[in-house]
Amino acid sequence: MDTPLATADASFIGHESAAPMAEQSGHAGCLGDADGDGFADIVIGAPGHGDGDGSTGRAYMVAGKADGWQMSQSLVSTDAHVDGELPDDRFGSAIACVGDVNGDGFGDTLISAHYNGENGPEAGQSYLFLGSSSIFDDPLEPFASFQGQDADDHAGTHVAGGGDVNGDGFADFLIRAGHNGEDCESLGAEVYLFFGWDGCDDLDGDGYEGCNEDCHDLDPDVNPAAVEVCDDHFDNDCDGLIDALDSECEEVVEDVERSTCRFGAAPPPRPTAIVVAACLLAIGAAARRFWPR
């Protein structure tokens, strides 16, 4: 039977992108209960999303609910969203609701950016987001990421999960590197399998367990005893505060303000809004000094 899409129970509309290509909302998506309320939530990828510098990409999350669904709902007003790291990453090009990977009772999500170049041009990277009861209230931050081994691997062209391959009670997942060429001649794809794990194990051996202390138990440099890195957009010391919001970074921010505004030094790779505001205030003060009304 041919069913018109106009008879759907709900629909979602993306918005215009300043990137060279359309936002491509719906390029990928999945359904999974990320906040544990008994309703499956919706994740929609828009790998073409960007601000003019390139297709950074975005993934939208819509909370499941019993009623209140409508046609032509704008993705601009979704319950949560997360953007790619760099221009032309095409974050959201592949998405999988992979089930409960760490055994905490919440569904987890794998989102890829197969053009990401952190480990080489277009090596690709996939990000694992753990579900929680506050996932729609807190900023979305990946728990772990998985990079392609070499340039042009395009790791994350496809991702999948939801099954327990080794029977340990934890969901496992797959990441495909579509252009991986292990034989150095062809572009034969390679698929990688990752097992789920017990969230209360100390997986990275840093002395902190992932279930109640370590906010990133796959990186030994991230734990409650670590020093906050002030320009990496990550909560290194697991206190819930990132970069300039962390008290450990106040002195760093002040130093950046002085070097950037007073001496003309180059800003850091990822300047914060605080630094930009400080620069504007400094420029304004200088203008009033030399060109009074």
C-alpha positions in Angstrom: 0.0 0.0 0.0 1.4 3.4 -1.0 1.0 5.8 2.0 1.4 9.5 1.4 3.9 11.2 3.7 1.3 13.9 4.3 -0.5 11.4 6.6 2.5 11.2 9.0 2.0 11.8 12.7 4.7 14.5 12.8 7.4 16.0 10.6 10.5 18.2 11.2 11.9 21.0 9.0 15.5 22.1 9.0 16.6 25.6 8.4 18.8 27.4 6.0 22.5 27.0 6.4 25.2 29.7 5.7 27.5 26.9 4.6 28.0 26.3 0.8 25.5 23.4 0.8 22.1 22.9 2.3 21.7 21.9 5.9 20.7 18.4 4.8 18.5 17.7 7.8 17.5 14.1 8.1 20.7 12.8 6.3 20.9 10.4 9.2 18.8 9.7 12.3 17.8 7.2 14.9 15.3 6.5 17.8 16.4 5.6 21.3 15.5 6.4 24.9 18.4 8.7 26.0 16.9 10.1 29.2 15.3 6.9 30.5 11.7 8.2 30.7 10.2 5.3 28.7 9.8 7.4 25.5 12.2 6.9 22.6 13.9 10.2 21.7 14.7 11.3 18.2 18.2 12.2 16.9 18.4 13.9 13.5 21.6 14.7 11.7 22.2 17.8 9.5 25.8 17.4 8.2 25.5 20.5 5.9 24.8 22.9 8.8 27.3 25.7 9.0 27.9 29.4 9.6 29.6 30.2 6.3 33.1 28.8 7.0 32.0 25.3 6.0 29.7 22.4 6.8 30.5 21.9 10.5 27.4 19.8 10.9 24.8 19.5 13.6 22.7 16.8 15.3 19.3 17.7 16.8 17.6 15.8 19.6 13.9 15.8 20.1 12.5 14.4 23.4 9.9 11.7 23.2 6.5 12.4 24.6 3.0 10.9 24.7 1.3 13.7 22.7 1.7 17.2 21.3 3.3 16.1 18.0 2.8 18.3 15.0 3.6 18.5 11.3 6.3 20.9 10.0 8.0 21.4 13.4 11.1 23.5 13.1 14.3 21.9 14.2 15.5 25.3 15.3 13.5 24.9 18.5 14.4 21.3 19.3 15.1 20.2 22.9 18.8 20.0 22.4 21.5 20.0 19.7 25.2 19.6 19.3 27.6 20.9 16.6 30.7 19.5 15.0 34.1 20.7 16.1 35.6 22.1 12.9 34.5 23.6 9.5 33.8 20.9 6.9 33.6 18.1 9.5 30.1 17.2 8.3 29.1 16.1 11.8 25.9 14.2 11.8 26.5 12.4 8.5 25.9 9.0 10.3 24.0 8.4 13.5 23.2 5.3 15.5 21.2 4.9 18.7 23.4 2.1 20.0 21.6 1.0 23.1 23.0 0.9 26.6 26.8 0.7 26.1 27.9 1.2 29.7 25.1 -0.4 31.6 23.7 2.6 33.4 20.1 2.1 32.1 20.1 5.0 29.5 20.4 4.7 25.8 23.6 6.0 24.2 24.2 7.6 20.8 27.0 7.4 18.3 27.4 10.4 15.9 30.1 10.6 13.2 32.0 13.4 11.3 33.7 11.4 8.6 35.5 14.5 7.2 37.0 15.4 10.5 40.8 16.0 10.1 42.2 15.9 13.7 44.2 12.8 12.9 45.0 13.7 9.3 42.9 15.2 6.5 39.5 13.5 6.3 40.6 10.7 8.7 37.2 11.0 10.2 36.0 10.8 13.8 32.9 9.4 15.7 31.6 10.6 19.0 29.9 8.6 21.7 27.3 10.5 23.8 26.0 8.7 26.9 22.4 9.0 27.9 21.3 10.4 31.3 18.3 11.7 33.0 19.5 15.3 32.5 20.6 15.0 28.8 18.1 17.6 27.7 19.2 20.0 30.5 23.0 19.9 30.4 25.3 20.8 27.5 25.9 17.8 25.2 29.5 16.7 25.5 30.9 13.4 24.0 32.1 10.8 26.5 34.6 9.4 24.0 35.6 9.8 20.4 37.1 7.4 17.9 39.5 8.7 15.2 40.4 7.2 11.8 43.8 5.7 11.7 45.1 7.6 8.7 44.3 10.5 6.4 41.4 9.9 4.0 40.1 6.9 6.0 36.7 8.6 6.3 36.1 6.7 9.6 32.4 7.0 10.4 30.9 6.8 7.0 28.5 4.4 8.7 27.9 3.6 12.3 25.6 1.0 13.9 24.9 -0.7 17.2 22.3 -2.0 19.6 23.3 -5.7 19.8 25.3 -7.5 22.4 27.8 -9.4 20.3 29.8 -11.0 23.1 27.0 -11.7 25.6 28.3 -9.6 28.4 25.1 -7.7 28.9 26.4 -4.4 27.4 25.5 -3.1 23.9 28.3 -3.1 21.3 28.7 -0.9 18.3 30.4 -0.7 14.8 32.3 2.1 13.0 33.0 1.8 9.3 35.9 3.6 7.7 34.7 3.7 4.1 38.0 4.7 2.4 40.4 2.7 4.6 43.2 1.2 2.5 45.2 -1.2 4.6 46.9 -2.7 1.6 48.1 0.8 0.5 46.7 0.4 -2.9 42.9 0.1 -2.8 40.3 2.0 -0.9 38.8 -1.1 0.7 36.6 -0.3 3.7 37.2 -1.5 7.2 34.6 -2.0 9.9 35.6 -1.8 13.6 33.8 -3.4 16.5 33.8 -2.0 20.0 32.4 -3.8 23.0 30.3 -2.2 25.6 31.7 -2.0 29.2 30.8 -1.8 32.8 30.6 1.9 33.6 31.9 1.3 37.1 35.3 -0.1 36.0 38.4 2.1 35.9 39.0 1.6 32.2 41.8 4.0 31.7 43.7 3.1 34.9 43.8 6.6 36.4 42.4 5.5 39.8 38.9 6.8 39.2 35.8 4.8 38.3 33.6 6.0 35.5 30.3 5.4 37.2 30.6 8.0 39.9 33.9 10.0 39.6 35.6 9.9 36.2 33.6 11.9 33.6 35.7 10.4 30.7 36.9 6.9 31.7 38.7 6.3 28.4 41.2 9.0 28.9 43.7 8.8 31.8 44.3 12.6 31.5 40.7 13.4 32.4 39.6 12.8 36.0 38.8 14.8 39.2 42.5 15.2 40.0 43.5 16.6 36.5 44.3 20.2 35.7 41.7 22.0 33.6 43.0 22.7 30.0 41.7 26.1 29.3 41.2 26.0 25.5 40.2 22.5 24.6 36.4 22.8 25.1 36.4 19.9 27.5 35.8 19.4 31.2 39.2 17.9 32.1 38.9 18.0 35.9 35.3 16.6 35.9 33.9 19.5 38.0 31.1 20.3 35.4 32.8 23.6 34.3 34.6 23.9 30.9 37.5 26.1 30.0 37.0 29.8 31.0 34.1 28.9 33.3 36.5 26.9 35.5 38.2 28.9 38.3 41.5 27.3 37.3 41.4 29.2 34.0 40.7 32.7 35.4 44.4 33.7 35.4 44.8 32.3 31.9 41.9 34.3 30.6 43.4 37.5 32.1 46.7 36.8 30.5 45.1 36.3 27.1 43.1 39.5 27.5 46.4 41.4 28.2 48.4 39.9 25.4 45.6 40.1 22.8 44.2 43.6 23.5 47.3 45.5 24.8 50.2 44.0 22.9 48.5 42.7 19.7 49.5 39.1 20.2 47.7 36.5 18.3 44.6 35.1 20.1 44.4 31.5 21.1 43.1 28.9 18.6 39.6 29.0 20.1 39.1 32.4 21.8 36.2 32.6 24.3 33.4 35.1 24.3 35.0 36.5 27.5 38.2 37.4 25.7 36.3 38.9 22.7 34.2 41.1 25.1 37.4 42.2 27.0 39.0 43.3 23.7 36.0 45.3 22.7 35.9 47.1 26.1 39.7 47.8 25.8 39.3 49.2 22.3 36.3 51.4 23.4 38.3 52.8 26.3 41.2 53.7 24.0 38.9 55.4 21.6 37.4 57.6 24.3 40.9 58.5 25.6 42.2 59.7 22.2 39.0 60.9 20.6 36.9 62.5 23.4 33.5 63.8 22.6 
